[in-house]
């Protein structure tokens, strides 16, 4: 398991988290009927939000949650979010290994 540090996890509409994974800053947001996880791999501007808007290098995962249009992700339980974050961290570690990003 890659080293992940969650500095914040909470909220409702959206549920958000931020911290670091394998030394890179990440941002997680669950709202509406989906969630997104973004990691910055751009060392001179380490803002994971920049990966979401495609302005910098990064890693982004996004998946639906609940039924289309049902807002289930907005009230995602913390334990569910933590499980998603662990899976995202493993996916990022595989990406780092395959892409050589350090």
C-alpha positions as CSV (number, residue, x, y, z in Angstrom):
1,X,0.0,0.0,0.0
2,X,1.4,3.4,-0.9
3,X,1.9,5.9,1.8
4,X,-1.2,8.0,2.1
5,X,-1.8,10.8,4.6
6,X,-5.3,12.3,4.8
7,X,-5.2,15.8,6.2
8,X,-9.0,16.3,6.0
9,X,-12.0,14.2,5.2
10,X,-15.5,15.4,5.8
11,X,-18.4,17.6,4.7
12,X,-21.7,17.2,3.0
13,X,-22.5,18.2,-0.6
14,X,-19.6,17.9,-1.3
15,X,-17.7,15.3,0.8
16,X,-14.1,16.3,0.3
17,X,-10.7,15.1,1.3
18,X,-7.1,16.3,0.8
19,X,-3.7,15.1,1.8
20,X,-0.8,13.3,0.1
21,X,-0.2,10.0,-1.5
22,X,3.3,8.8,-2.3
23,X,4.5,12.3,-1.6
24,X,2.1,14.0,-4.0
25,X,-0.9,16.2,-3.0
26,X,-4.3,14.8,-3.7
27,X,-7.9,16.1,-3.7
28,X,-11.1,14.0,-3.4
29,X,-14.6,15.3,-4.0
30,X,-17.9,13.4,-3.9
31,X,-21.0,15.3,-5.0
32,X,-24.2,14.5,-6.8
33,X,-23.9,11.0,-8.4
34,X,-20.1,10.7,-8.7
35,X,-16.7,11.2,-7.1
36,X,-13.3,12.4,-8.4
37,X,-9.8,11.9,-7.1
38,X,-6.9,14.0,-8.5
39,X,-3.2,14.0,-7.8
40,X,-0.7,16.6,-8.9
41,X,2.5,15.1,-10.4
42,X,3.8,18.6,-11.5
43,X,6.5,19.4,-9.0
44,X,6.8,23.1,-9.5
45,X,3.0,23.7,-9.1
46,X,1.8,20.9,-6.8
47,X,-1.9,21.8,-6.9
48,X,-4.1,18.7,-7.5
49,X,-6.9,20.9,-8.8
50,X,-4.8,21.8,-11.7
51,X,-4.8,18.2,-12.8
52,X,-8.6,18.3,-12.8
53,X,-8.7,21.2,-15.3
54,X,-6.0,19.8,-17.4
55,X,-3.5,22.7,-16.9
56,X,-0.7,20.6,-15.4
57,X,0.4,17.0,-15.2
58,X,-1.6,14.8,-13.0
59,X,-3.6,11.6,-12.3
60,X,-7.4,11.7,-12.2
61,X,-9.9,9.0,-11.4
62,X,-13.7,9.6,-11.5
63,X,-16.5,7.2,-11.1
64,X,-20.3,7.3,-10.7
65,X,-21.7,6.6,-7.2
66,X,-25.3,5.7,-6.6
67,X,-27.9,6.1,-9.3
68,X,-27.7,8.7,-12.0
69,X,-29.1,12.0,-10.6
70,X,-29.7,10.8,-7.1
71,X,-27.2,12.9,-5.0
72,X,-25.9,9.9,-3.1
73,X,-22.3,10.9,-3.4
74,X,-23.0,14.2,-1.6
75,X,-23.7,12.4,1.6
76,X,-21.2,9.6,1.2
77,X,-20.3,8.0,4.6
78,X,-16.7,8.5,5.7
79,X,-15.9,4.8,5.8
80,X,-17.0,4.5,2.2
81,X,-14.9,7.5,1.2
82,X,-11.8,6.0,3.0
83,X,-12.2,2.8,1.1
84,X,-12.4,4.6,-2.2
85,X,-9.3,6.7,-1.2
86,X,-7.4,3.5,-0.5
87,X,-8.3,2.1,-3.9
88,X,-7.3,5.3,-5.5
89,X,-4.0,5.3,-3.7
90,X,-3.2,1.8,-5.1
91,X,-4.2,2.9,-8.6
92,X,-2.0,6.0,-8.3
93,X,0.9,3.8,-7.1
94,X,0.5,1.6,-10.2
95,X,0.5,4.7,-12.4
96,X,3.6,6.1,-10.7
97,X,5.3,2.7,-11.2
98,X,4.4,2.5,-14.9
99,X,5.0,6.2,-15.7
100,X,8.1,6.6,-13.6
101,X,6.7,9.7,-12.0
102,X,8.5,10.4,-8.6
